[in-house]
């Protein structure tokens, strides 16, 4: 007997967001090989803290650059969702400042920097949460989905908001 993964909870704007199980490599619960990120977002900032397992290795002891990019893309994309815009990454630039270690806590943060109609600019960082050292930095442009497509995506992924804003979570920044 197999059990289906539970609905994934994401905290957006201090409210609990429910997503149906899905296969996203970054945040999906069905992808056993993925990152299964537990994301939080409020006031245009999305963050996640995690330890990367050895299976995400590039050079010995450090994360593969593609995994670093995936985390940055995901926190920026969920910061866009916090603005009630759903879309895709059109362009992304990454600066790798220092090696991102495996097996140690890291923090990814993404925030929206500007919104022009359906074009959203965002920036992201991966930090060492112990001392705030920037390990990687990114900027990206997202193209927001038209309203009809956004409604379709919300339905497809079982996107539901529950509860009232939690002032503790809404203000939880580094």
NUFIMAR-990547 format. One line per field, with one value per residue (C-alpha): residue number from 1; residue in one letter; x, z, y. Coordinates in pm, 1 decimal. Layout:
<rs>
num [NUM | ...]
residu [A | ...]
X [X | ...]
Z [Z | ...]
Y [Y | ...]
</rs>
This chain:
<rs>
num [1 | 2 | 3 | 4 | 5 | 6 | 7 | 8 | 9 | 10 | 11 | 12 | 13 | 14 | 15 | 16 | 17 | 18 | 19 | 20 | 21 | 22 | 23 | 24 | 25 | 26 | 27 | 28 | 29 | 30 | 31 | 32 | 33 | 34 | 35 | 36 | 37 | 38 | 39 | 40 | 41 | 42 | 43 | 44 | 45 | 46 | 47 | 48 | 49 | 50 | 51 | 52 | 53 | 54 | 55 | 56 | 57 | 58 | 59 | 60 | 61 | 62 | 63 | 64 | 65 | 66 | 67 | 68 | 69 | 70 | 71 | 72 | 73 | 74 | 75 | 76 | 77 | 78 | 79 | 80 | 81 | 82 | 83 | 84 | 85 | 86 | 87 | 88 | 89 | 90 | 91 | 92 | 93 | 94 | 95 | 96 | 97 | 98 | 99 | 100 | 101 | 102 | 103 | 104 | 105 | 106 | 107 | 108 | 109 | 110 | 111 | 112 | 113 | 114 | 115 | 116 | 117 | 118 | 119 | 120 | 121 | 122 | 123 | 124 | 125 | 126 | 127 | 128 | 129 | 130 | 131 | 132 | 133 | 134 | 135 | 136 | 137 | 138 | 139 | 140 | 141 | 142 | 143 | 144 | 145 | 146 | 147 | 148 | 149 | 150 | 151 | 152 | 153 | 154 | 155 | 156 | 157 | 158 | 159 | 160 | 161 | 162 | 163 | 164 | 165 | 166 | 167 | 168 | 169 | 170 | 171 | 172 | 173 | 174]
residu [X | X | X | X | X | X | X | X | X | X | X | X | X | X | X | X | X | X | X | X | X | X | X | X | X | X | X | X | X | X | X | X | X | X | X | X | X | X | X | X | X | X | X | X | X | X | X | X | X | X | X | X | X | X | X | X | X | X | X | X | X | X | X | X | X | X | X | X | X | X | X | X | X | X | X | X | X | X | X | X | X | X | X | X | X | X | X | X | X | X | X | X | X | X | X | X | X | X | X | X | X | X | X | X | X | X | X | X | X | X | X | X | X | X | X | X | X | X | X | X | X | X | X | X | X | X | X | X | X | X | X | X | X | X | X | X | X | X | X | X | X | X | X | X | X | X | X | X | X | X | X | X | X | X | X | X | X | X | X | X | X | X | X | X | X | X | X | X | X | X | X | X | X | X]
X [0.0 | 145.7 | 40.2 | 14.9 | 216.8 | 9.1 | -84.0 | 222.6 | 188.1 | 367.8 | 344.3 | 270.0 | 197.0 | 171.5 | -115.0 | -94.2 | -112.8 | -203.4 | -74.2 | -177.9 | 103.6 | 302.8 | 634.6 | 821.8 | 1189.9 | 1226.2 | 905.6 | 705.7 | 634.8 | 596.4 | 952.0 | 1152.0 | 1475.8 | 1395.6 | 1473.7 | 1123.1 | 1180.6 | 967.2 | 911.8 | 792.4 | 700.5 | 572.6 | 587.6 | 751.2 | 1029.0 | 1046.6 | 1291.7 | 1393.5 | 1652.7 | 1793.5 | 2094.1 | 2184.8 | 2247.1 | 2549.3 | 2340.9 | 2339.3 | 2718.8 | 2918.6 | 3283.4 | 3355.9 | 3181.3 | 3006.7 | 2669.3 | 2636.8 | 2587.7 | 2262.5 | 2119.7 | 2225.7 | 2047.9 | 1737.7 | 1712.0 | 1759.1 | 1499.4 | 1246.9 | 1272.7 | 1245.6 | 948.1 | 761.2 | 831.3 | 649.9 | 359.1 | 344.8 | 250.8 | -31.7 | 149.4 | 219.3 | 460.1 | 782.5 | 1144.9 | 1239.6 | 1596.9 | 1824.8 | 2179.0 | 2380.9 | 2704.5 | 2871.8 | 3055.6 | 3172.0 | 3120.9 | 2781.2 | 2858.8 | 2683.5 | 2559.3 | 2553.8 | 2258.3 | 2208.6 | 1937.6 | 1789.2 | 1601.0 | 1417.3 | 1239.5 | 1060.1 | 1236.9 | 993.1 | 666.1 | 580.0 | 251.3 | 334.1 | 713.9 | 850.5 | 1212.6 | 1345.4 | 1670.0 | 1786.3 | 2070.8 | 2200.0 | 2352.2 | 2532.5 | 2268.3 | 2530.9 | 2710.7 | 2519.9 | 2798.2 | 2660.6 | 2743.4 | 2552.5 | 2349.4 | 2097.9 | 1867.1 | 1581.4 | 1295.1 | 965.0 | 674.7 | 342.3 | 67.5 | -252.0 | -541.3 | -712.0 | -389.6 | -324.7 | -672.2 | -606.8 | -273.1 | -429.4 | -697.2 | -449.3 | -223.7 | -503.2 | -384.9 | -590.3 | -536.3 | -635.0 | -622.9 | -551.6 | -212.0 | 18.5 | 209.9 | 494.4 | 547.7 | 475.3 | 761.5 | 998.5 | 1298.7 | 1658.3]
Z [0.0 | -100.3 | 50.3 | -154.5 | -20.3 | 169.4 | 36.0 | 57.8 | 279.8 | 179.8 | 388.6 | 175.7 | 325.3 | 664.4 | 538.5 | 476.6 | 108.7 | 15.8 | -303.9 | -433.6 | -461.4 | -778.1 | -943.1 | -936.2 | -882.5 | -640.2 | -431.8 | -530.3 | -284.7 | -554.1 | -685.8 | -454.9 | -620.0 | -588.5 | -328.4 | -171.5 | -50.6 | 237.2 | 131.9 | 324.9 | 185.0 | 311.2 | 194.2 | -137.6 | 24.7 | -9.7 | 194.6 | 259.6 | 486.0 | 412.1 | 410.7 | 73.1 | 66.3 | -97.0 | -400.2 | -506.2 | -524.5 | -799.8 | -696.5 | -377.7 | -77.5 | -268.3 | -437.3 | -812.9 | -974.9 | -1133.7 | -789.8 | -664.9 | -965.8 | -897.4 | -538.9 | -650.5 | -927.6 | -687.0 | -412.8 | -670.6 | -840.2 | -508.9 | -427.2 | -755.3 | -642.3 | -321.1 | -555.2 | -693.2 | -1023.9 | -1172.2 | -1455.5 | -1593.1 | -1576.2 | -1894.5 | -1802.5 | -1507.9 | -1422.2 | -1138.0 | -967.5 | -770.2 | -490.3 | -271.1 | -277.5 | -144.4 | 104.8 | 130.8 | 469.3 | 623.5 | 666.7 | 389.3 | 334.9 | 2.9 | -27.1 | -320.0 | -355.1 | -621.8 | -721.1 | -981.0 | -1154.1 | -1497.8 | -1617.4 | -1668.1 | -1640.3 | -1292.2 | -1191.0 | -890.2 | -706.4 | -501.1 | -272.2 | -104.6 | 231.6 | 515.4 | 786.0 | 1062.0 | 951.2 | 651.2 | 400.1 | 45.1 | -139.7 | -462.6 | -601.5 | -884.6 | -1081.3 | -1300.5 | -1517.3 | -1494.0 | -1737.6 | -1557.1 | -1691.1 | -1822.2 | -1572.8 | -1740.5 | -1733.0 | -1372.0 | -1274.6 | -1463.2 | -1281.7 | -941.7 | -1013.9 | -1152.4 | -847.6 | -591.5 | -480.3 | -174.7 | 90.6 | 445.9 | 769.9 | 844.0 | 820.2 | 1101.4 | 1213.4 | 1346.6 | 1013.5 | 806.3 | 978.2 | 991.5 | 803.8 | 873.6]
Y [0.0 | 336.0 | 660.7 | 976.7 | 1271.4 | 1522.1 | 1860.2 | 2085.3 | 2387.8 | 2705.9 | 3019.8 | 3326.7 | 3664.5 | 3498.9 | 3277.1 | 2905.8 | 2817.7 | 2464.2 | 2305.5 | 1966.4 | 1711.6 | 1778.9 | 1693.3 | 2024.7 | 1943.3 | 2234.4 | 2239.4 | 1931.1 | 1650.9 | 1382.9 | 1417.9 | 1190.0 | 1303.1 | 1674.8 | 1938.1 | 1942.1 | 2298.8 | 2427.0 | 2786.1 | 3090.4 | 3431.6 | 3763.8 | 4123.2 | 4030.7 | 3824.0 | 3445.7 | 3242.1 | 2885.2 | 2728.3 | 2385.5 | 2156.9 | 2016.1 | 1640.8 | 1483.1 | 1379.8 | 1749.4 | 1763.0 | 1927.8 | 1935.5 | 1743.3 | 1896.9 | 2176.2 | 2209.8 | 2176.9 | 2517.8 | 2405.5 | 2325.0 | 2668.3 | 2823.6 | 2613.2 | 2738.2 | 3098.8 | 3061.3 | 2906.8 | 3170.9 | 3448.4 | 3277.5 | 3239.4 | 3604.9 | 3676.3 | 3452.3 | 3656.9 | 3948.1 | 3727.6 | 3690.6 | 3348.8 | 3314.1 | 3179.9 | 3280.8 | 3466.0 | 3553.8 | 3482.1 | 3585.1 | 3431.7 | 3533.6 | 3254.9 | 3436.4 | 3144.4 | 2767.8 | 2658.5 | 2380.7 | 2046.7 | 1927.9 | 2276.2 | 2507.2 | 2764.4 | 3024.1 | 3127.4 | 3456.3 | 3610.1 | 3943.5 | 4136.3 | 4457.6 | 4593.9 | 4516.2 | 4655.6 | 4508.9 | 4140.3 | 4180.7 | 4126.6 | 4181.8 | 3992.8 | 3935.3 | 3641.6 | 3543.9 | 3233.5 | 3310.0 | 3140.5 | 3202.8 | 3187.9 | 3504.8 | 3644.2 | 3576.6 | 3591.0 | 3269.5 | 3340.8 | 3629.1 | 3639.0 | 3866.3 | 3749.8 | 3864.1 | 3679.1 | 3703.7 | 3687.3 | 3465.5 | 3625.0 | 3614.6 | 3315.9 | 3110.4 | 3211.3 | 3086.9 | 2762.1 | 2711.6 | 2780.2 | 2518.9 | 2264.4 | 2285.8 | 2304.5 | 2647.8 | 2743.9 | 3009.7 | 2927.1 | 3118.2 | 3478.0 | 3641.3 | 3537.4 | 3849.6 | 3635.5 | 3455.5 | 3765.4 | 3945.3 | 3649.2 | 3774.6 | 3681.3]
</rs>
